[in-house]
């Protein structure tokens, strides 16, 4: 009995020790290329921003999660450890566009102490890969002193945590910010970049701006709402899930997949769902956790293998015979034909769900939280199929019609069409 107790104690102690022992991560340069080493072994990041389904990241060939702050970090790190994943752990550094004044030395010092406590709390967790110091601090800013603060935070991290590199995350990749970071932030080990339609050009941009160090693409995904066609009533036109799948694959393969000298990996956006312009724009899952064709692409890019059951493919979505870029105007109360052209690679039977939303008016920048518009019921038949009818709302204004085509295996194709209702 005593022996069993000792064995249990040893096992328990080893388990606790394993949970709190950090894994050394470092950036090394050899033979003209940069490499991330974790526990002494090469580690290329196949990551996902927002780890809503960590077990799926692992199952599909991914290896890392990105967060934007330490909110909920205990749970994220526990799930990462459970699934054999690492975490780019974000530190929420205040932004000028939210009113923070980097000319205020007391506020800057207080922020540094707050972040120090966060670093000390999580630095020994084995899932930590590296630190993300702020997100898009260059978005809508004017005061370059923010980069002095980033340098102080990076220095602080190196003082208290010898095991993990530091990074800061830019919105896009611009000469001005690269020059500032090179001059002011020598303690930043990795440059992280958020980019969308510009992903394919990132390796060239990195070199053109003179950044010779390592970089990570910390967000990449569909064509952004600021990069897309816009209707006369200022509604950005969203790609369909199938169009997104094509650009995720083509842009990735044309750029970071080929950069073997400076790129340490990427975090795809968004491994989950959020309302940003629409409920479907950035999330590669629906609100009920169904997977779009983009998830199939990520599994292929990460593992080299396509899933056995593929998501439905949406070839077209028409309202009144027009597509989403055709600036569609409807008459209030009139009925119009709707046609969704969807095929399933596995010949699975498809079910269709339509949703009508007013155009969102709660529009923010930088991914700040937005509220979801309330759906308008009763204007599409409840048993609608691929071809159906929409009765235009009676109230003048901007709207979007969404379609979700479900294959019965938790895979879905999505699309939406913005339109404007003219008054009677």
Helices and strands as residue ranges (DSSP letters): H 2-20, E 25-30, E 33-38, E 41-42, E 45-49, H 54-59, E 64-66, H 73-82, E 86-91, G 96-98, H 105-122, E 128-135, H 145-160, E 165-171, H 175-184, E 190-194, G 197-201, H 202-208, E 215-220, G 225-227, H 241-254, E 263-268, H 293-303, E 313-319, G 324-326, E 328-331, E 335-343, E 351-358, E 387-391, E 397-406, E 412-422
